[in-house]
């Protein structure tokens, strides 16, 4: 017969072994205490908020996929970083930190010999940093997505670019896939200063040659005194070198609406100047950034309220990474039953009346006050604060697996990392060059990045081979 509470003894033995394990692995123990404590005592759950009022929107939630939970330590911080206000600068600062920390660790362990290790590690550090950012931008990582729990509300984007813009990385079809993956029902395709290709795409969708979802609408991003999105255009228009007033007049003639794009990130003229010109609204969010500082945010909201102008959020998606941080929401009854023209008309009418809400993916403090050089520390703290229990558990399990299977840094990394990274970057460069062939008259960035990645890939491969030859000739350099 089983004794009462006999299960307590094996459980007690397990905890004793676990405590012994933790004592013998101090770094692991401190790390787990840090992330669990931070997530428990100072958790900042990811929410969808109203970008105007900054209040939580209860009809919308965030979905974290099972794949992301499973591989959280390998993709989580990267996906968090790409949603930063200035992701590229903050990413570079992070790697400067990592390289300096690596140097400090070498000093503590190797004393005066640390310089040779530090120098030999430069290609590996650059290669790894380069590989990860290419991975973040071009791979379909399992990013969190919005969940629309409302009855009749549709989500749409007012700002997006394909490879028919000079700085777009992806095809219109890839834009459609990204918008569908991020919960959009519709989007305006805003190529820079022309809309001929967009009108062709809209006509193809009207004929049923391409999927009806998500709904595509014609627009332009006009490079005027400040960038403007010209929404709902019905005729072909080229705006290169044209004056603001002329473009605004023509857009209104076509029944379109003009939204001033990311004014808060440049401010060439005053808000009053553009209101007097006849624009119809302002972006309050562009890409990852809400209008900043808070005084500017309040000024835009007040200006729109006093002049009956709409407020929009522009994802301004060019093809960089899988994530999205802003949506426009509008209640439209019977959306699925409407034909193409009726859908566009409903959105345009609703925008004109200011009936849309701007949603924002809130996973960190909106208005940070820290120095850019402190951004790595801030981002690490904010990242772990935003995780749910399954994601924290994923970190714990993977750390345990690395310890149990004794995954360690090998001297081979000095040449393998730049070699492997170089091959991956070289391949990506060739892919971009291939994509650039048919759009050279519209696009600059594909050719520029393609050549850049090709040269850098070759350079990294060469540095990996060079380090290998050095270590083979002088094996005592690395113990």
KEFIVEX-109402 format. One line per field, with one value per residue (C-alpha): chain; residue in one letter; x, y, z. Coordinates in steps of 0.1 Angstrom, whole numbers, plus 2048, in hexadecimal, padded with zeros to 3 digits. Layout:
<atoms>
unit: (A,...) .
code: (A,...) .
X: (X,...) .
Y: (Y,...) .
Z: (Z,...) .
</atoms>
This chain:
<atoms>
unit: (A,A,A,A,A,A,A,A,A,A,A,A,A,A,A,A,A,A,A,A,A,A,A,A,A,A,A,A,A,A,A,A,A,A,A,A,A,A,A,A,A,A,A,A,A,A,A,A,A,A,A,A,A,A,A,A,A,A,A,A,A,A,A,A,A,A,A,A,A,A,A,A,A,A,A,A,A,A,A,A,A,A,A,A,A,A,A,A,A,A,A,A,A,A,A,A,A,A,A,A,A,A,A,A,A,A,A,A,A,A,A,A,A,A,A,A,A,A,A,A,A,A,A,A,A,A,A,A,A,A,A,A,A,A,A,A,A,A,A,A,A,A,A,A,A,A,A,A,A,A,A,A,A,A,A,A,A,A,A,A,A,A,A,A,A,A,A,A,A,A,A,A,A,A,A,A,A,A,A,A,A,A,A,A,A,A,A,A,A,A,A,A,A,A,A,A,A,A,A,A,A,A,A,A,A,A,A,A,A,A,A,A,A,A,A,A,A,A,A,A,A,A,A,A,A,A,A,A,A,A,A,A,A,A,A,A,A,A,A,A,A,A,A,A,A,A,A,A,A,A,A,A,A,A,A,A,A,A,A,A,A,A,A,A,A,A,A,A,A,A,A,A,A,A,A,A,A,A,A,A,A,A,A,A,A,A,A,A,A,A,A,A,A,A,A,A,A,A,A,A,A,A,A,A,A,A,A,A,A,A,A,A,A,A,A,A,A,A,A,A,A,A,A,A,A,A,A,A,A,A,A,A,A,A,A,A,A,A,A,A,A,A,A,A,A,A,A,A,A,A,A,A,A,A,A,A,A,A,A,A,A,A,A,A,A,A,A,A,A,A,A,A,A,A,A,A,A,A,A,A,A,A,A,A,A,A,A,A,A,A,A,A,A,A,A,A,A,A,A,A,A,A,A,A,A,A,A,A,A,A,A,A,A,A,A,A,A,A,A,A,A,A,A,A,A,A,A,A,A,A,A,A,A,A,A,A,A,A,A,A,A,A,A,A,A,A,A,A,A,A,A,A,A,A,A,A,A,A,A,A,A,A,A,A,A,A,A,A,A,A,A,A,A,A,A,A,A,A,A) .
code: (X,X,X,X,X,X,X,X,X,X,X,X,X,X,X,X,X,X,X,X,X,X,X,X,X,X,X,X,X,X,X,X,X,X,X,X,X,X,X,X,X,X,X,X,X,X,X,X,X,X,X,X,X,X,X,X,X,X,X,X,X,X,X,X,X,X,X,X,X,X,X,X,X,X,X,X,X,X,X,X,X,X,X,X,X,X,X,X,X,X,X,X,X,X,X,X,X,X,X,X,X,X,X,X,X,X,X,X,X,X,X,X,X,X,X,X,X,X,X,X,X,X,X,X,X,X,X,X,X,X,X,X,X,X,X,X,X,X,X,X,X,X,X,X,X,X,X,X,X,X,X,X,X,X,X,X,X,X,X,X,X,X,X,X,X,X,X,X,X,X,X,X,X,X,X,X,X,X,X,X,X,X,X,X,X,X,X,X,X,X,X,X,X,X,X,X,X,X,X,X,X,X,X,X,X,X,X,X,X,X,X,X,X,X,X,X,X,X,X,X,X,X,X,X,X,X,X,X,X,X,X,X,X,X,X,X,X,X,X,X,X,X,X,X,X,X,X,X,X,X,X,X,X,X,X,X,X,X,X,X,X,X,X,X,X,X,X,X,X,X,X,X,X,X,X,X,X,X,X,X,X,X,X,X,X,X,X,X,X,X,X,X,X,X,X,X,X,X,X,X,X,X,X,X,X,X,X,X,X,X,X,X,X,X,X,X,X,X,X,X,X,X,X,X,X,X,X,X,X,X,X,X,X,X,X,X,X,X,X,X,X,X,X,X,X,X,X,X,X,X,X,X,X,X,X,X,X,X,X,X,X,X,X,X,X,X,X,X,X,X,X,X,X,X,X,X,X,X,X,X,X,X,X,X,X,X,X,X,X,X,X,X,X,X,X,X,X,X,X,X,X,X,X,X,X,X,X,X,X,X,X,X,X,X,X,X,X,X,X,X,X,X,X,X,X,X,X,X,X,X,X,X,X,X,X,X,X,X,X,X,X,X,X,X,X,X,X,X,X,X,X,X,X,X,X,X,X,X,X,X,X,X,X,X,X,X,X,X,X,X,X,X,X,X,X,X,X,X,X) .
X: (800,80D,817,807,81A,834,835,845,866,86F,863,87A,897,890,891,8B1,8C2,8B4,8C2,8E4,8E3,8DB,8F8,910,903,903,8FF,8E1,8D1,8D6,8C8,8A9,8A3,8A7,88E,874,876,874,857,845,84A,84C,839,82E,815,814,7F4,7E3,7DC,7CC,7E8,7D4,7C8,7E3,7C8,7C5,7AD,79A,78E,7B1,7CB,7ED,7F3,814,818,822,841,84D,847,85B,879,876,89B,8A5,88C,87C,895,89B,876,874,891,883,865,87B,878,899,8A1,8C1,8D3,8C8,8D4,8F6,8F9,8F0,90D,925,91B,920,942,94E,940,951,972,96D,967,987,99B,98E,997,9B5,9C5,9DF,9D8,9B4,9BD,9C4,9A3,990,99F,999,975,96D,963,94E,93C,935,92A,912,904,8FF,8F0,8D7,8CB,8C7,8B4,89D,895,892,886,862,867,848,83F,822,802,7E3,7C2,7A3,787,76E,74F,750,771,78A,7AF,7C1,7E3,7E9,80E,821,83B,844,863,852,85E,883,887,86F,87D,85F,846,822,818,830,820,7FE,80C,81B,7FB,7E6,7FE,7FC,7D6,7CE,7AE,7BA,7D7,7E0,7FF,812,82F,845,839,826,809,808,812,7FA,7DD,7E6,7E6,7C4,7B6,7C4,7B3,792,793,79B,7BD,7CC,7BC,7A2,7B1,7C0,7AF,7C7,7C2,7D5,7EA,80B,825,82D,850,846,852,847,83E,818,803,7EA,7CE,7B3,7C0,7AC,7C2,7E7,7FC,821,82C,852,85D,83A,82F,81A,7FC,7FA,7FB,7E2,7CA,7CD,7C8,7A8,79D,79F,78B,7AA,7B6,7D8,7E9,809,822,83A,83A,848,868,874,85C,864,847,82D,80D,7FA,80C,7FF,7DC,7DB,7E7,7C8,7D5,7BB,7CD,7EE,800,803,817,831,841,84A,848,82B,82F,849,84F,82E,829,82A,811,7F9,7FE,7F5,7D6,7CB,7D0,7BC,7A0,79D,79E,789,7A7,7AD,7C9,7D9,7F4,80C,81E,835,83F,85C,863,879,870,84F,842,828,821,803,7E1,7C3,7A1,77F,75D,74E,72F,72E,751,754,735,741,751,773,767,74F,76A,781,764,75B,77F,783,762,76A,78D,77E,767,783,772,791,7A5,7CB,7D8,7FB,80E,81A,836,84C,84C,840,855,877,88E,8AF,8CE,8D2,8F1,8DB,8C2,8CF,8CA,8A7,89D,8A9,894,876,878,877,85C,846,847,82C,831,837,852,864,862,871,88F,893,891,8A9,8C2,8C0,8C5,8E4,8F2,8E9,8F8,915,912,931,943,95E,97D,96E,955,971,970,950,938,946,948,924,917,929,919,8F6,8FB,909,8EB,8D3,8E6,8E2,8BD,8B9,8CD,8B6,897,8A5,8A7,883,87E,89E,88B,877,88E,8B0,8B3,8B2,8D0,8E2,8DC,8E3,905,90C,903,917,936,932,92A,94A,95E,951,958,97B,980,975,98D,9A9,9A3,9A2,9C4,9D3,9C7,9D3,9F6,9F7,9E2,9EF,9DD,9BE,9C0) .
Y: (800,822,838,85A,876,85E,874,890,87D,87A,89E,8AA,897,8A7,8CA,8C1,8B7,8D6,8ED,8DB,8E0,905,90A,8FA,910,933,945,930,935,95B,95D,94A,95E,97D,974,963,97F,99B,98A,984,9A4,9BD,9AD,9C3,9AD,9B5,9C7,9D8,9FC,A1A,A30,A50,A4A,A31,A1C,9F6,9EA,9CD,9C0,9B7,9A0,992,96E,95D,93E,91C,91C,93C,92F,910,922,943,946,944,95D,971,98D,991,996,9AD,9C1,9C6,9D7,9F1,A16,A17,9F2,9F5,A0E,9FB,9DA,9E9,9F6,9D4,9C3,9DE,9D5,9B0,9B4,9C9,9B0,994,9A8,9AD,988,980,999,988,965,96B,98A,998,97F,98A,9A1,984,973,994,99B,978,97B,99A,987,96F,98B,99F,97F,975,998,99A,978,97E,99F,98F,973,98D,99F,984,964,95E,95D,955,979,981,98B,99F,98D,9A0,996,9B0,9A9,9C1,9D3,9CF,9D7,9EA,9FA,A1C,A1A,9FE,9FA,9DE,9DB,9F4,A0F,A18,A0A,9EC,9C9,9B3,9AD,9B8,993,992,9B1,9A0,982,998,9AC,98C,97C,99C,99C,9B7,9B6,9D2,9E9,A06,A00,A21,A1F,A3D,A58,A41,A29,A19,9F7,9F9,A01,9E2,9CD,9DB,9D3,9AF,9AB,9B9,9A0,983,97C,97E,977,98F,98F,9A5,9C1,9D8,9FD,A16,A31,A43,A50,A72,A80,AA4,ABD,AA1,A7E,A7A,A5B,A62,A49,A3B,A47,A3C,A49,A46,A61,A69,A81,A83,AA8,AB6,AD1,AC7,ADD,ACE,AAA,AB1,AC1,AA3,A8A,A9B,A9C,A76,A73,A6A,A74,A81,A76,A86,A6A,A69,A8F,A8A,A7B,A99,AB7,ACA,AE2,AE8,AD4,AF4,AF7,AD6,ADB,AFB,AE8,AD2,AB0,A99,A89,A7F,A60,A5B,A3B,A32,A10,A09,A2C,A40,A65,A72,A82,A81,AA7,AA1,A84,A9B,AB7,AA0,A93,AB6,AC3,AA7,AAB,AD0,ACD,AAD,A9A,A75,A64,A45,A2C,A22,A01,A10,9EC,9E8,9C3,9C4,9A7,996,9AD,9C8,9E3,9F7,9F2,A07,9FA,A03,9F4,9EA,9D4,9B9,9BD,99A,9A0,9C0,9C2,9D2,9F5,9F5,9EA,A06,A1F,A15,A19,A3B,A48,A3B,A4C,A6D,A6C,A62,A41,A2D,A24,A21,A02,9FD,9DE,9E8,9D1,9EB,A0F,A26,A44,A39,A54,A40,A45,A30,A20,A12,A04,9E0,9DE,9EE,9D7,9B8,9C2,9CB,9AB,994,9A9,9A3,97D,965,947,92E,945,947,922,91E,932,91D,8FC,906,913,8F1,8DE,8F3,8EB,8C6,8C1,8D7,8EF,904,91E,90D,91C,911,92D,946,93A,926,943,95C,941,935,958,963,947,950,975,96E,959,974,98E,979,975,99B,9A1,988,99A,9BB,9B2,9B8,9D8,9EC,A09,A0C,9FE,A07,9F4,9D1,9D7,9EA,9D0,9B4,9C1,9CA,9A8,997,9AA,9A6,981,97C,990,97B,95B,967,972,94F,93E,956,94F,92A,92C,941,928,90B,91B,927,90E,91C,93D,92B,912) .
Z: (800,7F6,814,819,809,7FA,7DB,7F0,7F3,7CE,7C9,7E6,7D6,7B5,7C4,7D7,7B6,7A5,7C0,7BD,798,79C,7B5,79C,780,78E,76D,763,786,786,762,76A,78A,775,75A,771,78B,771,75F,780,792,775,758,73B,727,702,6FA,6DC,6E6,6D6,6C7,6CE,6F1,6FB,70B,707,6EC,6FB,6D9,6CD,6DB,6D2,6C7,6D0,6B9,6C8,6B1,6C1,6E4,6DB,6CD,6E1,6EB,6C6,6B7,6D4,6DA,6B5,6AE,6CC,6BF,69C,6AC,6BC,6B4,6A2,69D,688,69F,6BE,6AE,6A6,6CA,6D8,6C4,6D0,6F3,6EC,6DD,6FB,714,701,704,729,72E,71B,730,750,743,72C,73B,723,708,703,6E5,6CE,6D7,6D3,6B1,6A4,6B0,69B,67B,690,6A2,682,670,68B,68E,668,666,682,673,650,662,673,653,639,64B,654,67A,68F,699,6B0,69E,6A6,6AE,6A4,6BC,6B0,69B,67D,681,664,666,64B,644,634,62C,61A,5FE,5E6,5D0,5B8,5D1,5D1,5F5,5F6,5FA,5F1,5D6,5D7,5DD,5FA,608,606,619,634,639,63B,654,66A,66B,651,63C,625,61D,608,5F3,5F3,5DB,5DA,5C1,5A9,5A9,587,593,5B1,59A,585,5A5,5B0,58E,590,5B2,5A4,588,5A0,592,5B5,5D7,5E4,606,612,600,5EC,5E7,5D1,5E2,5DF,5F8,5EB,5F2,5F7,611,629,61E,618,612,5F6,5FD,5E6,5C5,5A6,58A,582,592,592,5AD,5A8,5AD,5B0,5C9,5E8,5DE,5BB,5C8,5E3,5CA,5B2,5CE,5D9,5B4,5B3,5D3,5E7,60A,615,636,641,648,666,66A,68D,67E,66B,66F,64F,654,670,674,66C,64B,63F,64D,638,61A,61C,629,638,655,666,66F,695,690,676,676,69A,6A7,6B6,6B1,6C9,6E1,6F4,6EE,6C8,6CB,6DE,6C5,6A7,6B9,6C2,69F,68F,6A9,6A3,67D,678,66A,66B,67E,670,677,65B,65D,641,639,620,626,645,65C,664,67F,680,69A,68E,67E,676,681,673,678,656,657,63D,631,622,60D,5FD,5DB,5D5,5CD,5EB,603,5F8,5FA,61D,629,618,626,649,647,63B,659,671,67B,67D,69C,69C,6AE,6BB,6C7,6E9,6F6,708,715,6F9,702,70E,71C,71D,709,6EA,6F9,715,6FD,6FF,724,721,705,717,736,721,70D,72B,73B,71D,71C,726,73C,720,711,732,735,713,71E,73D,72A,70E,728,739,719,710,733,732,70F,717,6F9,6FB,6E6,6D0,6C0,69F,6A2,69A,676,672,67C,662,648,64D,651,632,61D,62A,623,601,5F8,604,5EF,5D0,5D7,5DA,5BA,5A8,5B5,5A9,584,57A,58F,58A,57C,59C,5B7,5C5,5E6,5D8,5C2,5DE,5F9,5E0,5D8,5FD,609,5EE,5F6,61C,618,604,61E,63B,629,622,646,652,63A,646,66B,664,652,66F,689,675,671,695,6AA,6CB,6C5,6D3,6EF) .
</atoms>
